[in-house]
Amino acid sequence: MRGSSEGIARALDRATGARPIPGNALTHHPDSAHALDLMLSLIAAATRWVHFENYIIRNDFTGERFAAALAERARAGVPVRVLYDALGSIGTRGGFWRDLRRAGADVRAFNSLVSAHPLRLLRRDHRKLLVTDGMRAMVGGLCIGNEWAGDPAKGRQPWRDTMLELCGPAVTALDGTFARVWRRAGPPLPADELRASPPACGDAELRVVEGLPERSRIWRAVQLLAAAARERLWITDAYFVAPTPLFAALGDAARDGVDVRLMLPGSSDLPVLRSMTRIGYRELLDAGVRIFEWRGPMLHAKTLVVDREFVRIGSSNLNVASLVENYELDVLADDAAVAGALAEQFRRDMAGASEVVLAARRRPLPPRLVGAPAANPAAPGAHARSARELRRAAVVTLAQVAGGLRRRMAALTTALTLVIGGLLLIFPRVMSITFAAGAFLAALGFGWYSVASRPGGDDVP
């Protein structure tokens, strides 16, 4: 790895379980709709095989576009392998998969929801990968659905996501990782679908990092990169609920003078996770980390830029489910051009985001979190929310209302317990007799109910 010591490179080898592969060309695609079109064009051009794996494949308009492209290649005699996650694609109708199989595609569900091992249901295939002919590949965070395509006619912007297109020897490693997960869902791939030898097509060096349950490879890699960063550490994440050691690593880097920035969703398709994300803001801000909340429809990208040459793009979110439980797929690349492109995209995202800052209060209370104005408030453009997004916004509103009610109930409970405590101190005998009488009355009531409602009792219909 350029600009890094041999010791750091060796540590990354061990943490990721992957060695650097030279000779690749990488292209960063931050426009989800364009990335979907490019994936469709790669499928249409395939002549030897198509290996397609995704956590979510919907049967909406976008999903049907992919189904048509995959079915056309299968009918033309090209081996087409489709692997989807049984939980992630739970809403996709069965006929969608049957139509693909009738066209000749080999379709498998990863980790069926009907299992003799219930604990394994937590282990999902969260990867996003396309490999065609063993020569071209795309990997990143983008799923297959209308959210990622957008609908300009209805004023709906696509979700902000990122894919990485690549050619070169690393494509063979990506085909290999597809084969290993494919084997977990059924018989192995035919040997001739793993015999491509893509030539060098660039000078980028990268590691293909397979996230496996309980191996924590990306977790360890991000901590190493946070410790090694000298200038900047810019992270974009969709569902950021980082484990405590990773929080500490980001804070330590910021306190040591590294420019640590987080780009996170301002509104989320999983409102509960967004609330959990905000719990850790104060600690990070106190350490000097800058936090930005994207104001567009949904920020779903998972990327990292370290200094001016190292990047991570993939499917792993910085939370326990991704880092510990799921099957994930990420690329760690040493490529100054892609690092520059990711950094420039981060700056563009900042223009459409609000920076979260701590605002002092007049009363003797801790500072509160507020969103500072965006650098360019009009940057994301107007976005007409879909029905799904409106439902999620309603959930957020209800959660905020419920939060206000909870605070009022907590204040009332505090006052009530203080009054009871005071009465116990002032009138201990009277209060103890009152509580004892109440306990006996409650016991009599529950005893009467247990006898009256026993099987065969008069109150049983």
Secondary structure, DSSP 8 states (H G I E B T S, - for coil): -TTS-HHHHHHHHHHHT---EEEEEEEEE--HHHHHHHHHHHHHH-SS-EEEEES-B-SSHHHHHHHHHHHHHHHTT--EEEEEETTTTTTS-HHHHHHHHHTT-EEEEES-SS-S-GGGGG--B--EEEEETTTEEEEES--BSHHHH-BGGGTB---B--EEEEESTHHHHHHHHHHHHHHHTSS---GGGG-------S-EEEEEEEE-TTT-HHHHHHHHHHHH-SSEEEEE-SS-B--HHHHHHHHHHHHTT-EEEEEEESS-SSHHHHHHHHHTHHHHHHHT-EEEEE-SS-B---EEEETTTEEEEES--SBHIIIIISBEEEEEEE-HHHHHHHHHHHHHHHHTEEEEEEE--SSSS--EEEEE--SSTTTT------HHHHHHHHHHHHHHHHHHHHHHHHHHHHHHHHHHHHHHHHSHHHHHHHHHHHHHHHHHHHHHHHHHTSTT-TT--
